[in-house]
C-alpha cells in the first residue's frame, strides 16, 4: 500500500507530539537498530504507562506503546490518535511505512494479544507474540464479553485475516489451565501456521512467567528472533 508523504508526516508529527508519559501513545525511537516493537496494552492499564516496561527497558529496539484507555479491545481506537479500529489500522500502516527496512514486531497480552494479532496481520508484521488472545470477540465465557456489553464491535472476528496470513510468524502463549484460552489458541492454529506454547498457568501467562523469572528472557528472545520454546521449557 502506498502512503503519501503528507500522511507519513502527519503521523510522524503525531508520534513526536505524544511522547509524554501522559499520552495514549508513547514512542521510543532513539535506538539505531532496525527493529520496531509495537506493544498493545492489556485491560485496566493506566494511561501513560508502558506495558511490560520493566522487562523491555533493557531490550535495544525502537518501541511504540499503545493504550486505548478503556477495555474495548481497540474497537474504539486510541484517543487522540484514531477514533475507530479501522483508523488505528490505517495509522499503523503509516507507522510501518515510516520505518522502512525495519523488522516490525507486535506484542500483546490478553486484550493486547487480540490487537497484536489483528493489527499485526493487517500491516504484515514480521513477528507476532500474542499471549492468551481471543480471535473472535464476545464468545460466551470470554473476557471481552464480560467487559464490552455496551460497546459495538467494528472488527471482532480475525478468522479471515488469520487464514490469509502468508507473511507473519505467529507465536501464541496459552495457560493450559484455562480451557477457553486453550480453545482460542487451537482455533488460531487451525487457521494459520502458529507456534502454540502451553504453560502450566491460567489466563495470567505473563505474570506466571514473571514469577518464574522467565518473562524478560522470553521477550528478549522474541525481539532477537530466537526460538521461544526453549526459554520456557519445564514451565
Secondary structure, DSSP 4 states (H G I P E B T S, - for coil): ----HHHHHHHHHHHHHT-STTSSEEEE----SSEEEEEE--TTPPTTPPTTHHHHTTS-SEEEEE--SSSSTTTT-BTTTBSSHHHHHHHHHHHHHTSTT-EEEEEEETHHHHHHHHHHHHHT-SEEEEES--SBTT-TT-HHHHH-TTS--SS-B-HHHHHT-SS-EEEEEEETT-HHHHHHHHHHHHHS-EEEEEESSSS-HHHHHHHTT-HHHHHHHHHHT--SGGGGTT-
